Amino acid sequence: MHETSSSTNTKYTTVSGFFLQDEPSTDPKSFDYATSDFGLIKRTYNTDNEYDPEQNKTQWERFYQQVSKLNLQASSNVRYKVIYMGRHGEGVHNVAENYYGTSAWDVRFFLLISYWSKQDGDDTLIWADARLTEKGIEQARTANKFWASEVAMQHIPVPEKYYTSPLERCLATANITFNGLQLPAQQPCITEVKEFLREVIGIHTCDRRSNKAYIHTNFPAYTFEPGFAEEDQMWRSDVRESHSVHDTRMKNLLDNIFTHDDSTYISFTTHSGSIASLLRVIGHREFRMPTGAVIPVLVKAETTHVEPS
């Protein structure tokens, strides 16, 4: 959660031409990651002749080779990473908002009793630090089955590092999604809880996280980033992040990861708002995702030195 302080600036861009979700012609409403191979476009690469002369490698194996070449040939100030962005499964707060309606859930300009997002719950449901519903659990299981199939059949490059939001619905989604996969021995699933991966902060109680002791008790295999506080120090009951503040937070997150994590393939388990913010930061088209969905994005980071003024 720490900002990167240095005399450099890093610009992030989406490298298009590899995934359907990057293409303006792809409709997010009809896109299904599980029937489109995560959106990986069926195409040739300039590494195919050397790497796959007999044409018996999978699309993902050939993609891996192409990304490796991009990094190998990149200048010292350029780095490419593939980020698997997964949205959590359906949460109790999603059900509550659908039940009450967005206008009653999220009235921003009038202090009304029906402003349900400010409450911890109602007589039936509790949505403070919202848990997964049964449907949300099943969506995470679907993702798990699809990952297992991709690993076995397509030899997809699995994440080298796993990061998750500290909110319960993401912690649980990541736990189910990556449970029991046949991963390389040198690439075990060790998930790190990252404060900046959380949803838009403030006002909505569903986005107020539980304390560190609760997370550790319920997800003991997870690790925490350095400096992760016991109590939620970011959530406020009267202020909600703007797009610009959220985008700055996501930019700082990427700066931290691109500076300190040498992995090329990483996984983010996060939220719709934070995925939207990440996509803005990397110059990707808007691409709304349903609960439980996953999209990969190839990201180029180019660092330049900033002369002191």
Residue pairs with C-beta under 8 A, 6 or more apart in sequence:
1 194
1 195
1 196
1 225
1 227
1 228
1 256
2 226
2 227
2 256
3 252
3 255
3 256
4 252
4 255
4 256
4 259
7 305
7 306
7 307
7 308
8 303
8 304
8 305
8 306
9 303
9 304
9 306
10 254
10 255
10 258
10 301
10 302
10 303
10 304
11 301
11 302
11 303
11 304
12 251
12 254
12 281
12 282
12 283
12 299
12 300
12 301
13 282
13 283
13 299
13 300
13 302
14 22
14 279
14 282
14 283
14 284
14 297
14 298
14 299
14 300
15 70
15 80
15 298
15 299
15 300
16 22
16 23
17 41
17 43
18 40
18 41
18 43
18 63
18 298
19 38
19 39
19 40
19 41
19 295
19 296
19 297
19 298
20 26
20 31
20 36
20 39
20 40
20 41
21 28
21 31
21 39
21 287
21 295
21 297
22 284
22 285
22 297
24 285
26 39
28 287
28 288
28 289
29 288
31 39
33 39
33 146
33 293
33 294
33 295
34 142
34 143
34 146
37 59
37 60
37 150
37 154
38 84
38 150
38 156
38 294
38 295
38 296
39 295
39 296
40 59
40 60
40 63
40 296
42 59
45 62
45 63
45 65
45 66
46 66
46 69
47 62
47 65
47 66
47 69
48 55
48 62
51 57
51 62
51 65
52 61
52 62
52 65
58 153
58 154
58 155
59 154
60 150
60 154
60 155
60 156
60 157
61 154
61 155
63 157
64 157
67 80
67 82
67 157
67 264
67 298
68 264
70 80
71 79
71 80
71 264
74 80
77 302
77 303
77 304
78 300
78 301
78 302
78 303
79 258
79 300
79 301
80 264
80 298
80 299
80 300
80 301
81 258
81 263
81 264
81 265
81 266
81 298
81 299
81 301
82 157
82 264
82 265
82 266
82 296
82 297
82 298
82 299
83 266
83 267
83 268
83 278
83 296
83 297
83 299
84 159
84 265
84 266
84 267
84 268
84 294
84 295
84 296
85 268
85 270
85 275
85 278
85 289
85 294
85 295
85 296
85 297
86 143
86 173
86 174
86 177
86 267
86 268
86 269
86 270
86 293
86 294
87 270
87 271
87 272
87 275
87 289
87 290
87 291
87 292
87 293
87 294
88 132
88 136
88 140
88 165
88 167
88 169
88 170
88 172
88 173
88 269
88 270
88 271
88 291
88 292
89 132
89 133
89 135
89 136
89 137
89 138
89 139
89 140
89 169
89 172
89 173
89 176
89 291
89 292
90 132
90 133
90 135
90 136
90 139
90 291
90 292
91 127
91 130
91 131
91 132
91 133
91 136
91 169
91 206
91 291
92 125
92 126
92 127
92 130
92 131
92 132
92 133
92 206
93 117
93 127
93 130
93 204
93 206
94 130
94 133
94 136
94 291
95 125
95 133
96 105
96 116
96 121
96 122
96 125
96 127
97 105
97 106
97 116
97 117
100 114
100 116
104 112
104 114
104 115
104 116
105 115
105 116
105 117
106 115
106 117
106 204
107 114
107 115
116 122
117 203
117 204
117 205
117 206
118 203
118 204
118 205
118 237
119 205
120 126
120 127
120 128
120 205
121 127
121 128
127 205
127 206
128 205
128 206
128 208
129 167
129 168
129 205
129 206
129 208
129 209
129 210
130 167
130 168
130 169
130 206
131 168
131 169
131 172
132 140
132 168
132 169
132 172
132 173
136 169
136 172
136 173
136 291
136 292
137 172
137 176
139 173
139 291
139 292
140 172
140 173
140 176
140 177
140 292
141 176
142 292
143 173
143 176
143 177
143 292
143 294
144 176
144 177
144 178
144 179
144 180
144 181
147 156
147 158
147 177
147 178
147 181
148 180
148 181
148 182
150 156
151 158
151 181
151 182
151 183
152 182
157 264
157 265
158 181
158 183
158 184
158 187
158 265
159 187
159 189
159 263
159 265
159 266
159 267
160 187
160 263
160 264
160 265
160 266
161 190
161 192
161 261
161 263
161 266
161 267
162 174
162 178
162 189
162 190
162 191
162 192
162 266
162 267
162 269
163 191
163 192
163 193
163 194
163 197
163 257
163 266
163 267
163 268
163 269
164 170
164 171
164 173
164 174
164 191
164 192
164 193
164 194
164 197
164 222
164 268
164 269
164 270
165 171
165 193
165 194
165 197
165 198
165 199
165 269
165 270
165 271
165 274
166 193
166 194
166 195
166 197
166 198
166 209
166 210
166 215
166 228
167 198
167 199
167 206
167 207
167 209
167 271
168 209
168 210
170 197
170 269
170 270
170 271
171 193
171 215
171 218
171 219
171 222
173 269
173 292
174 191
174 267
174 269
175 191
175 219
177 269
178 189
178 191
178 267
181 189
183 189
190 221
190 223
191 219
191 221
191 222
191 223
191 269
192 222
192 223
192 224
192 225
193 215
193 222
193 223
193 224
193 225
193 228
194 225
194 253
195 225
195 228
195 229
195 234
196 249
196 250
196 252
196 253
196 256
197 253
197 268
197 269
197 270
197 274
198 207
198 209
198 234
198 270
198 271
198 274
199 206
199 207
199 270
199 271
199 272
199 273
199 274
200 207
200 240
200 241
200 246
200 271
200 273
200 274
201 207
201 234
201 235
201 236
201 240
201 241
201 246
202 235
202 236
202 237
202 238
202 239
202 240
202 241
203 236
203 237
203 238
203 239
203 240
204 240
207 235
208 232
208 235
209 215
209 232
209 235
210 232
211 230
211 231
211 232
212 224
212 228
212 229
212 230
212 231
213 230
215 222
215 224
216 222
216 224
241 249
243 277
243 280
246 273
246 274
246 277
247 277
247 280
247 281
249 277
250 274
250 277
250 278
250 280
250 281
251 281
254 278
254 281
254 282
254 299
254 301
257 266
258 301
268 275
268 278
270 278
272 288
272 289
272 291
275 289
276 286
276 288
278 284
279 285
279 286
279 287
279 297
282 297
282 299
284 297
287 295
289 295
